[in-house]
Amino acid sequence: MSSSTDLLTRYRRVLPSFLSPYYAEPLAIDHGSGSYVFTADGERYLDFFGGVLTTMIGHDHPAVTAAVQAQAAKVMHTSTLYLSQPMIEFAEMVVAASGIPDARVYFTPSGSEANDAAILLATVHRRSSQILAIRNSYHGRVFSTQAVTSHASWRSTALSGLQVQFVHGGYRLRSPFRDLDDDAFVDACVDDLVQLLDMTSAGDVAAMIAEPIQGVGGFATPPDGMFGRFGKELANRGILFISDEVVTACVLNTRPW
């Protein structure tokens, strides 16, 4: 196994510059076990990051490893052109857990593609390219989700086919409403939304997309009831609400193994 230094040199030689590691001296992760990861240089680290929160059950969990090995021994990949019993069974589990009447499940490889699909459905259904998003937001790395990402450090381009406007959300640290109590803060945020809707042709807005708990925006959690109030204002105008729960679910379900 090559050292981290050697791997970084090779990485920079063959991968594009915009795929840059976040650290000046990045670690080369060789394998993991439970809550620990091990580098190519033999160092052990306690993993507080969980693969951007996606491996919250730990590494090399026996049940997960066994399931992956069993499936790999059968079929690695087909496509949705064919029927897949495991996929259908998992969809049935999701439907049962959701509690949504007549629910439908659409699988995607990541949160970026999930949000892209939601935006596509909303804009086609409403026949509009207007989207509302929340300030300090992050929704993914594909073209459409970059447009609804407000957080400047996570935006690669300002170009978009969508017309996006950003409203005030639950981030309070540098908010002009930061000194208000929870009820007054929610009132101010709702007033901001209503003012924006009144200034636009609200009937032409396709949807609002929001994170219940913002991820890269500082894990900002809004006061209770804020999104409920937002939802009522949107519903009164026939505007759809897209709840981006990718990071929210990871945060709420992260546990050491």
HELIX and SHEET records of a PDB file:
HELIX    1   1 SER A    4  VAL A   14  1                                  11    
HELIX    2   2 GLY A   50  LEU A   53  1                                   4    
HELIX    3   3 PRO A   62  ALA A   72  1                                  11    
HELIX    4   4 GLN A   85  SER A   98  1                                  14    
HELIX    5   5 GLY A  111  ARG A  126  1                                  16    
HELIX    6   6 PHE A  143  ALA A  147  1                                   5    
HELIX    7   7 ALA A  152  TRP A  154  5                                   3    
HELIX    8   8 ASP A  182  MET A  199  1                                  18    
HELIX    9   9 ALA A  202  ASP A  204  5                                   3    
HELIX   10  10 MET A  226  ASN A  236  1                                  11    
HELIX   11  11 VAL A  246  ASN A  253  1                                   8    
SHEET    1   A 3 ILE A  29  SER A  33  0                                        
SHEET    2   A 3 TYR A  36  THR A  39 -1                                        
SHEET    3   A 3 ARG A  44  LEU A  46 -1                                        
SHEET    1   B 4 GLN A 163  VAL A 167  0                                        
SHEET    2   B 4 GLN A 130  ILE A 134  1                                        
SHEET    3   B 4 VAL A 205  ALA A 210  1                                        
SHEET    4   B 4 LEU A 240  SER A 243  1                                        
END                                                                             
